[in-house]
Amino acid sequence: MSVSPQSLAGGEQQAMKVLSDTIFSMLRVSLPGIIESYDPIANTCTVQPALKGQTADELGNYTSAPLPLLVDVPVVFPRGGGCSITFPVEEGDECLVVFSDRCIDFWWQSGGVQEPVDPRQHDLSDAFAFVGPMSQPNVISNISTTTLQIRTDDGLAYIELDPNSHAINLVAPGGMNVTTPLAKFSQAVTITGLLTWAGGMVGSIVSGTAAKISGAIQFIGTLTSNGKDISDQHTHSGVQTGSGNSGKVN
């Protein structure tokens, strides 16, 4: 990198300052960004850096200008041990862009340990996007200070883990759907609302039986079967004195 005679006129110290300022103005470590678009297939995004860049001229004067769009930026989700946490990435989401020490091209294409294909360092081309940092206009409210939550930004739906009571709380105003061949509960289950049994169990122990219950059952209230009241208030048809059996439930 050449240094002009004008800068040298100020002495070696100023020349070194101009040189260092020029180098540092080109050095990228991390900065906030704004998602322009997201590709869920490649898991990459296009990011607009949220801070403008600065360049120094030969006299050490700075000029501010927007940085270019960063394309094909890998998005970082929490992941490890065969498990991942993912969430939607939308245009306008804020993120933190971190720049690699070396060129990531070969690693991104093939994984494993690779040679850097280009000698560039801390370059705009070698960014990773961590979606989540928030500016004050976009900060979320009502953050729990005592529990871990996986939540919607508005806080209306969440899964909560309480380290003090060791309880898990689930709040889902829009409903909850569970798809599984079998769900097991080791202890008592309390349902305060209506329980609707929509169909039988596949592979039931008793062929053609919708449900099998072992043990005593206590009903409080009425019990209806095929539209007939079979609780203690029901009556039978065909009742007559003698040893015969009564008719069906009315």
C-alpha positions as CSV (number, residue, x, y, z in Angstrom):
1,M,0.0,0.0,0.0
2,S,1.5,3.3,-1.1
3,V,1.7,6.4,1.2
4,S,1.7,9.8,-0.4
5,P,4.5,12.4,-0.1
6,Q,1.9,14.7,1.6
7,S,1.4,12.2,4.4
8,L,5.2,11.7,4.7
9,A,5.5,15.5,5.2
10,G,3.9,15.2,8.6
11,G,6.6,12.8,9.7
12,E,7.0,9.1,10.2
13,Q,4.5,9.1,13.1
14,Q,1.7,10.5,11.0
15,A,2.6,8.3,8.1
16,M,2.2,5.2,10.3
17,K,-1.0,6.5,11.7
18,V,-2.5,7.0,8.2
19,L,-1.3,3.5,7.3
20,S,-2.7,1.9,10.4
21,D,-6.0,3.8,10.0
22,T,-6.3,2.6,6.5
23,I,-5.7,-1.0,7.4
24,F,-8.1,-1.0,10.4
25,S,-10.8,0.6,8.2
26,M,-10.7,-2.5,6.0
27,L,-10.6,-5.0,8.9
28,R,-13.9,-6.7,9.7
29,V,-14.7,-8.5,12.9
30,S,-18.4,-8.2,13.6
31,L,-21.2,-5.7,13.1
32,P,-25.1,-5.6,13.3
33,G,-27.0,-6.4,10.2
34,I,-30.5,-6.5,8.8
35,I,-31.8,-9.6,6.9
36,E,-32.8,-8.8,3.3
37,S,-33.8,-12.3,2.3
38,Y,-33.4,-15.9,3.5
39,D,-32.9,-19.2,1.6
40,P,-34.2,-22.1,3.8
41,I,-32.8,-24.7,1.5
42,A,-29.2,-23.5,1.6
43,N,-29.7,-21.9,5.1
44,T,-28.1,-18.7,3.9
45,C,-29.2,-15.1,3.8
46,T,-28.5,-11.8,2.3
47,V,-27.6,-9.1,4.8
48,Q,-27.5,-5.4,4.7
49,P,-24.8,-4.2,7.2
50,A,-26.5,-1.9,9.7
51,L,-23.4,0.3,10.1
52,K,-21.8,2.3,7.4
53,G,-18.2,1.7,6.5
54,Q,-15.4,4.3,6.6
55,T,-12.4,4.8,4.4
56,A,-9.4,7.0,5.0
57,D,-7.7,9.0,2.3
58,E,-4.0,9.7,2.0
59,L,-4.3,12.6,4.5
60,G,-6.2,10.6,7.0
61,N,-9.6,12.0,6.3
62,Y,-12.5,9.6,6.7
63,T,-15.4,9.2,4.3
64,S,-18.6,7.3,5.3
65,A,-20.5,5.1,2.9
66,P,-22.9,2.2,3.1
67,L,-21.3,-1.2,2.9
68,P,-22.4,-3.6,0.1
69,L,-25.0,-6.3,0.6
70,L,-23.5,-9.5,2.0
71,V,-24.7,-12.5,0.0
72,D,-24.8,-16.3,0.7
73,V,-24.1,-15.7,4.4
74,P,-24.6,-18.9,6.4
75,V,-27.2,-18.6,9.2
76,V,-26.2,-20.0,12.6
77,F,-28.8,-21.9,14.6
78,P,-28.1,-23.5,18.0
79,R,-27.1,-27.1,17.0
80,G,-25.2,-30.1,18.3
81,G,-25.4,-33.8,19.0
82,G,-27.9,-34.5,16.3
83,C,-30.3,-31.8,17.6
84,S,-31.1,-28.3,16.3
85,I,-33.2,-25.3,17.4
86,T,-34.6,-23.5,14.4
87,F,-36.9,-20.6,13.9
88,P,-38.3,-18.6,11.0
89,V,-35.9,-16.0,9.5
90,E,-37.7,-13.1,7.8
91,E,-36.9,-9.9,5.9
92,G,-36.2,-7.2,8.4
93,D,-34.9,-9.4,11.2
94,E,-31.8,-8.1,12.9
95,C,-28.7,-10.1,13.3
96,L,-25.0,-10.1,14.3
97,V,-22.6,-10.7,11.4
98,V,-19.3,-12.2,12.4
99,F,-16.4,-12.4,9.9
100,S,-14.0,-15.3,9.7
101,D,-10.2,-14.9,10.0
102,R,-9.7,-16.6,6.7
103,C,-11.6,-17.5,3.5
104,I,-14.4,-20.0,4.3
105,D,-15.3,-20.9,0.7
106,F,-13.9,-24.5,0.6
107,W,-15.1,-25.3,4.1
108,W,-18.6,-24.0,3.3
109,Q,-18.8,-26.1,0.1
110,S,-17.3,-29.4,1.5
111,G,-17.0,-29.2,5.3
112,G,-14.1,-30.9,7.1
113,V,-10.7,-29.3,7.3
114,Q,-9.8,-27.3,4.1
115,E,-7.2,-25.0,2.7
116,P,-8.2,-21.3,2.4
117,V,-8.7,-20.8,-1.3
118,D,-8.0,-17.1,-1.0
119,P,-5.5,-15.2,1.2
120,R,-8.1,-12.6,2.3
121,Q,-8.5,-12.0,6.0
122,H,-11.5,-10.6,8.0
123,D,-13.3,-10.0,4.7
124,L,-16.9,-9.1,4.0
125,S,-17.1,-12.2,1.9
126,D,-16.6,-14.5,4.9
127,A,-19.5,-13.7,7.2
128,F,-21.8,-15.8,9.4
129,A,-25.2,-14.4,10.6
130,F,-26.4,-14.9,14.1
131,V,-30.1,-14.0,14.1
132,G,-31.4,-12.5,17.3
133,P,-29.6,-9.3,18.4
134,M,-32.1,-6.5,18.9
135,S,-32.0,-2.8,18.6
136,Q,-34.2,-0.9,21.1
137,P,-37.1,-0.3,18.6
138,N,-37.3,-4.0,18.1
139,V,-36.6,-5.3,21.7
140,I,-39.1,-7.9,23.0
141,S,-40.9,-7.2,26.3
142,N,-41.9,-9.3,29.4
143,I,-38.7,-11.4,29.4
144,S,-38.8,-13.9,32.2
145,T,-36.0,-13.4,34.7
146,T,-36.6,-16.7,36.5
147,T,-37.4,-19.3,33.9
148,L,-36.1,-20.5,30.5
149,Q,-38.7,-19.8,27.8
150,I,-39.1,-20.8,24.1
151,R,-41.7,-18.1,23.1
152,T,-43.3,-16.0,20.5
153,D,-42.1,-12.4,20.4
154,D,-45.4,-11.2,21.8
155,G,-45.1,-13.7,24.7
156,L,-48.6,-15.1,24.2
157,A,-47.3,-18.7,23.5
158,Y,-44.4,-20.3,25.2
159,I,-42.8,-23.4,26.7
160,E,-41.3,-22.6,30.0
161,L,-38.7,-24.5,32.2
162,D,-38.6,-23.5,35.8
163,P,-35.3,-24.3,37.5
164,N,-36.8,-23.7,41.0
165,S,-39.9,-25.8,40.9
166,H,-38.6,-28.1,38.2
167,A,-41.9,-27.7,36.4
168,I,-42.5,-27.3,32.7
169,N,-45.3,-25.0,31.7
170,L,-46.8,-24.8,28.3
171,V,-49.1,-22.0,27.2
172,A,-50.7,-22.3,23.7
173,P,-53.7,-20.0,23.0
174,G,-53.8,-21.4,19.5
175,G,-54.0,-25.0,20.6
176,M,-51.6,-27.9,20.8
177,N,-51.2,-30.8,18.4
178,V,-49.3,-34.0,19.3
179,T,-48.6,-36.6,16.7
180,T,-47.2,-39.8,18.2
181,P,-48.2,-43.5,18.2
182,L,-48.1,-43.6,22.0
183,A,-48.0,-41.1,24.8
184,K,-47.1,-42.3,28.4
185,F,-47.8,-40.5,31.7
186,S,-46.2,-42.0,34.7
187,Q,-48.6,-40.4,37.3
188,A,-52.0,-38.9,37.7
189,V,-53.4,-36.7,34.9
190,T,-55.9,-33.9,35.6
191,I,-58.1,-32.4,32.8
192,T,-60.1,-29.4,33.8
193,G,-61.8,-29.0,30.4
194,L,-63.7,-31.3,28.0
195,L,-62.1,-34.6,27.0
196,T,-63.2,-35.7,23.5
197,W,-62.3,-39.2,22.3
198,A,-62.3,-39.0,18.5
199,G,-61.4,-42.6,17.6
200,G,-59.9,-45.9,18.6
201,M,-56.3,-46.8,19.2
202,V,-54.4,-48.4,16.3
203,G,-53.0,-51.8,17.4
204,S,-55.3,-52.0,20.4
205,I,-54.7,-54.9,22.8
206,V,-58.3,-56.1,22.2
207,S,-59.1,-56.2,18.5
208,G,-61.9,-53.8,17.6
209,T,-61.8,-52.2,21.1
210,A,-61.4,-48.4,21.2
211,A,-60.0,-48.4,24.7
212,K,-59.1,-50.8,27.5
213,I,-59.1,-49.6,31.2
214,S,-57.8,-51.7,34.0
215,G,-58.8,-50.9,37.6
216,A,-61.7,-49.3,39.4
217,I,-63.5,-46.3,37.7
218,Q,-65.5,-43.8,39.7
219,F,-67.9,-41.5,37.7
220,I,-69.4,-38.4,39.3
221,G,-72.3,-37.3,37.1
222,T,-74.1,-39.0,34.3
223,L,-72.8,-41.6,31.9
224,T,-74.2,-42.0,28.4
225,S,-73.7,-44.9,25.9
226,N,-75.0,-44.7,22.4
227,G,-77.4,-41.9,23.4
228,K,-78.7,-43.9,26.4
229,D,-78.3,-42.7,30.0
230,I,-76.7,-45.7,31.9
231,S,-76.0,-43.8,35.1
232,D,-78.0,-44.4,38.3
233,Q,-81.0,-42.5,36.9
234,H,-81.7,-44.7,34.0
235,T,-84.7,-47.2,33.6
236,H,-85.2,-50.5,31.8
237,S,-87.9,-51.7,29.5
238,G,-89.7,-55.0,29.7
239,V,-89.6,-55.2,33.5
240,Q,-91.8,-57.9,35.1
241,T,-91.9,-59.7,38.3
242,G,-90.1,-63.1,38.3
243,S,-86.7,-64.5,37.5
244,G,-86.3,-63.1,34.0
245,N,-83.9,-60.3,33.0
246,S,-85.0,-56.8,32.2
247,G,-84.9,-55.3,28.8
248,K,-82.5,-52.8,27.3
249,V,-81.8,-49.4,28.8
250,N,-84.6,-46.9,27.8
